[in-house]
Amino acid sequence: MTAPLPNNTDDGRRSRRDVVVAGACGVFVAMMVGMAYAAVPLYDWFCRSTGFGGTTQVSTAAPGQVLDRKITVRFDSNVAAGLPWRFVPERNEIDVRIGEVVTVNYKVINTVARETKAQAAYNVSPPQVGLYFQKINCFCFTEQTLKPGETREMAVVFYVDPKLVQDSDHDGLNTITLSYTFYPMREPAKPVTVSETPDRTGRL
């Protein structure tokens, strides 16, 4: 009995199918990598757009309308482990009218004899109010560098958006807490020069 001859047509189809599957897998992996890189900025944009998680908003000007309704704004200040700073608000709380632009100062002190750098993370509570808490200017927008033993006053300029009163979920709201936490910034690694390269004995 003669053995059947190989079907070149079937082999060609399998080869093309394998190429298509491999290509699809490659595209899928590339999409996953792209989504991973985009996740952080997209999440940041989402939080800033919706106030999710108590993320405050950024404004360039006053709202042009000040209401009679008042809200107490409390100020919470924290320093993460490893940062030798003292960080306190000038006032623990203040009563503000909705739509009123307010400036509040914080004092920060570098308690060590070396330059240190940090940046503040922030949010408000209750978290749903983040959509209506507008900052015009804030020390938290940029990295802060303090010289050895330096004391500095840093300001935040903000208002509570009058649109808050149109949200029935906040009819009973009377207190907002603005919270900051300073985190140390890592210093870039010092490049190793040729003269600092250890020899075979482990000495520089």
Short mmCIF file of the C-alpha atoms (twelve columns), coordinates in Angstrom:
data_MODEL
# 
_entry.id   MODEL 
# 
loop_
_atom_site.group_PDB 
_atom_site.id 
_atom_site.type_symbol 
_atom_site.label_atom_id 
_atom_site.label_alt_id 
_atom_site.label_comp_id 
_atom_site.label_asym_id 
_atom_site.label_seq_id 
_atom_site.Cartn_x 
_atom_site.Cartn_y 
_atom_site.Cartn_z 
_atom_site.pdbx_PDB_model_num 
ATOM 1   C CA . MET A 1   0.000   0.000  0.000  1 
ATOM 2   C CA . THR A 2   1.422   3.369  -0.988 1 
ATOM 3   C CA . ALA A 3   1.723   6.097  1.746  1 
ATOM 4   C CA . PRO A 4   -0.299  9.279  1.036  1 
ATOM 5   C CA . LEU A 5   1.667   12.198 -0.319 1 
ATOM 6   C CA . PRO A 6   1.918   15.312 1.951  1 
ATOM 7   C CA . ASN A 7   -0.684  17.952 1.267  1 
ATOM 8   C CA . ASN A 8   1.215   21.154 0.568  1 
ATOM 9   C CA . THR A 9   -2.016  23.120 0.579  1 
ATOM 10  C CA . ASP A 10  -2.791  22.138 4.198  1 
ATOM 11  C CA . ASP A 11  0.776   22.986 5.270  1 
ATOM 12  C CA . GLY A 12  0.487   26.418 3.698  1 
ATOM 13  C CA . ARG A 13  -2.788  27.095 5.459  1 
ATOM 14  C CA . ARG A 14  -1.319  26.071 8.826  1 
ATOM 15  C CA . SER A 15  1.681   28.323 8.256  1 
ATOM 16  C CA . ARG A 16  -0.497  31.312 7.438  1 
ATOM 17  C CA . ARG A 17  -2.690  30.610 10.473 1 
ATOM 18  C CA . ASP A 18  0.364   30.438 12.738 1 
ATOM 19  C CA . VAL A 19  1.599   33.755 11.357 1 
ATOM 20  C CA . VAL A 20  -1.788  35.376 11.971 1 
ATOM 21  C CA . VAL A 21  -1.969  34.035 15.540 1 
ATOM 22  C CA . ALA A 22  1.598   35.161 16.282 1 
ATOM 23  C CA . GLY A 23  0.841   38.607 14.863 1 
ATOM 24  C CA . ALA A 24  -2.313  38.922 16.941 1 
ATOM 25  C CA . CYS A 25  -0.425  37.933 20.093 1 
ATOM 26  C CA . GLY A 26  2.244   40.519 19.305 1 
ATOM 27  C CA . VAL A 27  -0.346  43.255 18.868 1 
ATOM 28  C CA . PHE A 28  -2.050  42.241 22.123 1 
ATOM 29  C CA . VAL A 29  1.229   42.372 24.069 1 
ATOM 30  C CA . ALA A 30  2.072   45.776 22.572 1 
ATOM 31  C CA . MET A 31  -1.369  47.074 23.571 1 
ATOM 32  C CA . MET A 32  -0.934  45.810 27.137 1 
ATOM 33  C CA . VAL A 33  2.464   47.494 27.432 1 
ATOM 34  C CA . GLY A 34  1.043   50.735 26.042 1 
ATOM 35  C CA . MET A 35  -1.875  50.638 28.449 1 
ATOM 36  C CA . ALA A 36  0.492   50.062 31.370 1 
ATOM 37  C CA . TYR A 37  2.504   53.160 30.475 1 
ATOM 38  C CA . ALA A 38  -0.669  55.205 29.954 1 
ATOM 39  C CA . ALA A 39  -2.384  54.040 33.147 1 
ATOM 40  C CA . VAL A 40  -0.799  56.619 35.476 1 
ATOM 41  C CA . PRO A 41  -1.457  59.761 33.372 1 
ATOM 42  C CA . LEU A 42  -4.928  58.535 32.469 1 
ATOM 43  C CA . TYR A 43  -5.740  57.885 36.129 1 
ATOM 44  C CA . ASP A 44  -4.370  61.324 37.052 1 
ATOM 45  C CA . TRP A 45  -6.508  62.947 34.330 1 
ATOM 46  C CA . PHE A 46  -9.570  61.015 35.485 1 
ATOM 47  C CA . CYS A 47  -9.078  62.092 39.116 1 
ATOM 48  C CA . ARG A 48  -8.574  65.743 38.193 1 
ATOM 49  C CA . SER A 49  -11.579 65.739 35.888 1 
ATOM 50  C CA . THR A 50  -13.988 64.076 38.300 1 
ATOM 51  C CA . GLY A 51  -12.590 64.843 41.753 1 
ATOM 52  C CA . PHE A 52  -12.344 61.101 42.336 1 
ATOM 53  C CA . GLY A 53  -10.695 60.187 45.629 1 
ATOM 54  C CA . GLY A 54  -10.830 63.767 46.857 1 
ATOM 55  C CA . THR A 55  -8.598  65.112 44.091 1 
ATOM 56  C CA . THR A 56  -8.923  68.896 43.987 1 
ATOM 57  C CA . GLN A 57  -9.308  70.984 40.844 1 
ATOM 58  C CA . VAL A 58  -7.121  73.752 39.396 1 
ATOM 59  C CA . SER A 59  -8.559  77.146 38.487 1 
ATOM 60  C CA . THR A 60  -6.963  80.212 36.927 1 
ATOM 61  C CA . ALA A 61  -9.369  82.831 38.305 1 
ATOM 62  C CA . ALA A 62  -12.013 83.564 40.926 1 
ATOM 63  C CA . PRO A 63  -15.549 82.334 40.168 1 
ATOM 64  C CA . GLY A 64  -17.081 85.829 40.140 1 
ATOM 65  C CA . GLN A 65  -19.830 84.859 42.575 1 
ATOM 66  C CA . VAL A 66  -19.708 84.722 46.375 1 
ATOM 67  C CA . LEU A 67  -22.619 83.152 48.260 1 
ATOM 68  C CA . ASP A 68  -23.776 83.726 51.817 1 
ATOM 69  C CA . ARG A 69  -23.495 80.057 52.713 1 
ATOM 70  C CA . LYS A 70  -20.388 79.307 54.755 1 
ATOM 71  C CA . ILE A 71  -18.323 76.133 55.075 1 
ATOM 72  C CA . THR A 72  -15.597 75.333 57.580 1 
ATOM 73  C CA . VAL A 73  -12.340 74.257 55.920 1 
ATOM 74  C CA . ARG A 74  -9.951  72.321 58.143 1 
ATOM 75  C CA . PHE A 75  -6.255  71.904 57.399 1 
ATOM 76  C CA . ASP A 76  -4.358  68.670 57.946 1 
ATOM 77  C CA . SER A 77  -0.567  68.509 57.513 1 
ATOM 78  C CA . ASN A 78  1.651   65.414 57.479 1 
ATOM 79  C CA . VAL A 79  5.250   64.462 56.725 1 
ATOM 80  C CA . ALA A 80  6.160   61.018 55.410 1 
ATOM 81  C CA . ALA A 81  8.785   58.880 57.098 1 
ATOM 82  C CA . GLY A 82  12.326  59.753 56.115 1 
ATOM 83  C CA . LEU A 83  11.692  63.469 55.560 1 
ATOM 84  C CA . PRO A 84  13.194  65.667 58.337 1 
ATOM 85  C CA . TRP A 85  10.661  68.483 58.015 1 
ATOM 86  C CA . ARG A 86  8.190   70.102 60.386 1 
ATOM 87  C CA . PHE A 87  5.061   71.160 58.533 1 
ATOM 88  C CA . VAL A 88  2.093   72.998 60.079 1 
ATOM 89  C CA . PRO A 89  -0.737  75.307 58.905 1 
ATOM 90  C CA . GLU A 90  -0.981  78.843 60.304 1 
ATOM 91  C CA . ARG A 91  -4.567  78.036 61.288 1 
ATOM 92  C CA . ASN A 92  -6.205  74.693 61.938 1 
ATOM 93  C CA . GLU A 93  -9.488  75.759 60.346 1 
ATOM 94  C CA . ILE A 94  -11.258 78.731 58.786 1 
ATOM 95  C CA . ASP A 95  -14.848 79.609 57.882 1 
ATOM 96  C CA . VAL A 96  -15.189 80.605 54.230 1 
ATOM 97  C CA . ARG A 97  -18.105 81.673 52.089 1 
ATOM 98  C CA . ILE A 98  -18.720 79.589 49.003 1 
ATOM 99  C CA . GLY A 99  -17.040 81.326 46.064 1 
ATOM 100 C CA . GLU A 100 -14.736 83.396 48.301 1 
ATOM 101 C CA . VAL A 101 -11.041 83.271 47.355 1 
ATOM 102 C CA . VAL A 102 -8.955  82.492 50.424 1 
ATOM 103 C CA . THR A 103 -5.201  82.383 51.040 1 
ATOM 104 C CA . VAL A 104 -3.831  80.173 53.815 1 
ATOM 105 C CA . ASN A 105 -0.169  79.852 54.736 1 
ATOM 106 C CA . TYR A 106 1.725   76.823 55.958 1 
ATOM 107 C CA . LYS A 107 5.086   76.861 57.711 1 
ATOM 108 C CA . VAL A 108 7.703   74.262 56.887 1 
ATOM 109 C CA . ILE A 109 11.089  73.818 58.567 1 
ATOM 110 C CA . ASN A 110 14.023  71.716 57.411 1 
ATOM 111 C CA . THR A 111 15.370  70.354 60.700 1 
ATOM 112 C CA . VAL A 112 18.683  68.987 59.403 1 
ATOM 113 C CA . ALA A 113 21.967  70.558 58.287 1 
ATOM 114 C CA . ARG A 114 21.643  69.503 54.657 1 
ATOM 115 C CA . GLU A 115 19.514  70.441 51.678 1 
ATOM 116 C CA . THR A 116 16.365  68.366 51.313 1 
ATOM 117 C CA . LYS A 117 13.691  68.085 48.631 1 
ATOM 118 C CA . ALA A 118 10.068  67.009 48.811 1 
ATOM 119 C CA . GLN A 119 6.710   67.327 47.113 1 
ATOM 120 C CA . ALA A 120 3.259   67.337 48.638 1 
ATOM 121 C CA . ALA A 121 0.410   65.000 47.802 1 
ATOM 122 C CA . TYR A 122 -3.060  66.298 48.612 1 
ATOM 123 C CA . ASN A 123 -6.752  65.538 48.751 1 
ATOM 124 C CA . VAL A 124 -9.938  66.699 50.417 1 
ATOM 125 C CA . SER A 125 -12.588 64.894 52.410 1 
ATOM 126 C CA . PRO A 126 -15.323 63.997 52.001 1 
ATOM 127 C CA . PRO A 127 -13.845 62.731 48.707 1 
ATOM 128 C CA . GLN A 128 -16.868 63.703 46.619 1 
ATOM 129 C CA . VAL A 129 -16.147 67.393 47.323 1 
ATOM 130 C CA . GLY A 130 -12.915 67.269 45.303 1 
ATOM 131 C CA . LEU A 131 -14.847 68.262 42.188 1 
ATOM 132 C CA . TYR A 132 -15.808 71.586 43.822 1 
ATOM 133 C CA . PHE A 133 -12.582 72.475 45.634 1 
ATOM 134 C CA . GLN A 134 -10.660 74.797 43.316 1 
ATOM 135 C CA . LYS A 135 -7.017  75.804 43.802 1 
ATOM 136 C CA . ILE A 136 -5.696  78.915 42.067 1 
ATOM 137 C CA . ASN A 137 -2.174  78.533 43.423 1 
ATOM 138 C CA . CYS A 138 -0.491  75.999 45.678 1 
ATOM 139 C CA . PHE A 139 2.947   74.983 46.900 1 
ATOM 140 C CA . CYS A 140 1.894   71.427 46.099 1 
ATOM 141 C CA . PHE A 141 2.097   72.082 42.352 1 
ATOM 142 C CA . THR A 142 5.901   71.950 42.356 1 
ATOM 143 C CA . GLU A 143 8.813   70.243 44.096 1 
ATOM 144 C CA . GLN A 144 10.093  72.140 47.147 1 
ATOM 145 C CA . THR A 145 13.772  72.436 48.078 1 
ATOM 146 C CA . LEU A 146 14.839  73.659 51.529 1 
ATOM 147 C CA . LYS A 147 18.343  74.663 52.500 1 
ATOM 148 C CA . PRO A 148 19.901  73.396 55.754 1 
ATOM 149 C CA . GLY A 149 17.766  74.630 58.658 1 
ATOM 150 C CA . GLU A 150 15.587  76.790 56.384 1 
ATOM 151 C CA . THR A 151 12.129  77.947 57.483 1 
ATOM 152 C CA . ARG A 152 9.644   78.906 54.781 1 
ATOM 153 C CA . GLU A 153 6.040   80.032 54.512 1 
ATOM 154 C CA . MET A 154 4.093   78.469 51.667 1 
ATOM 155 C CA . ALA A 155 0.650   79.511 50.511 1 
ATOM 156 C CA . VAL A 156 -2.386  77.819 49.047 1 
ATOM 157 C CA . VAL A 157 -5.023  79.963 47.321 1 
ATOM 158 C CA . PHE A 158 -8.402  78.317 46.882 1 
ATOM 159 C CA . TYR A 159 -12.178 78.663 46.788 1 
ATOM 160 C CA . VAL A 160 -15.174 76.367 47.056 1 
ATOM 161 C CA . ASP A 161 -16.994 76.372 43.728 1 
ATOM 162 C CA . PRO A 162 -20.534 77.862 43.879 1 
ATOM 163 C CA . LYS A 163 -21.669 74.914 41.731 1 
ATOM 164 C CA . LEU A 164 -21.581 72.931 44.977 1 
ATOM 165 C CA . VAL A 165 -24.982 74.309 45.980 1 
ATOM 166 C CA . GLN A 166 -26.521 72.785 42.847 1 
ATOM 167 C CA . ASP A 167 -25.519 69.303 44.027 1 
ATOM 168 C CA . SER A 168 -28.245 68.083 46.386 1 
ATOM 169 C CA . ASP A 169 -25.905 65.407 47.747 1 
ATOM 170 C CA . HIS A 170 -24.039 68.182 49.591 1 
ATOM 171 C CA . ASP A 171 -26.994 70.095 51.026 1 
ATOM 172 C CA . GLY A 172 -25.943 69.175 54.555 1 
ATOM 173 C CA . LEU A 173 -22.196 69.694 54.027 1 
ATOM 174 C CA . ASN A 174 -20.635 72.049 56.567 1 
ATOM 175 C CA . THR A 175 -16.989 70.923 56.818 1 
ATOM 176 C CA . ILE A 176 -14.243 70.144 54.297 1 
ATOM 177 C CA . THR A 177 -10.809 68.865 55.311 1 
ATOM 178 C CA . LEU A 178 -7.852  69.742 53.091 1 
ATOM 179 C CA . SER A 179 -5.016  67.306 53.716 1 
ATOM 180 C CA . TYR A 180 -1.358  67.463 52.646 1 
ATOM 181 C CA . THR A 181 1.471   64.974 53.010 1 
ATOM 182 C CA . PHE A 182 5.034   65.857 52.032 1 
ATOM 183 C CA . TYR A 183 7.076   62.982 50.588 1 
ATOM 184 C CA . PRO A 184 10.878  63.047 50.206 1 
ATOM 185 C CA . MET A 185 12.255  63.207 46.681 1 
ATOM 186 C CA . ARG A 186 14.971  60.693 45.910 1 
ATOM 187 C CA . GLU A 187 18.322  62.179 44.966 1 
ATOM 188 C CA . PRO A 188 19.661  60.970 41.590 1 
ATOM 189 C CA . ALA A 189 22.406  58.389 41.868 1 
ATOM 190 C CA . LYS A 190 25.899  59.846 41.696 1 
ATOM 191 C CA . PRO A 191 27.683  58.668 38.528 1 
ATOM 192 C CA . VAL A 192 30.830  56.629 39.123 1 
ATOM 193 C CA . THR A 193 33.907  58.142 37.503 1 
ATOM 194 C CA . VAL A 194 36.878  56.161 36.226 1 
ATOM 195 C CA . SER A 195 38.949  57.171 39.270 1 
ATOM 196 C CA . GLU A 196 36.193  55.869 41.572 1 
ATOM 197 C CA . THR A 197 35.990  52.458 39.915 1 
ATOM 198 C CA . PRO A 198 37.175  49.791 42.396 1 
ATOM 199 C CA . ASP A 199 40.204  47.702 41.420 1 
ATOM 200 C CA . ARG A 200 40.418  43.961 41.765 1 
ATOM 201 C CA . THR A 201 41.180  44.282 45.487 1 
ATOM 202 C CA . GLY A 202 37.929  46.203 46.012 1 
ATOM 203 C CA . ARG A 203 39.725  49.501 46.745 1 
ATOM 204 C CA . LEU A 204 39.047  52.792 44.955 1 
# 
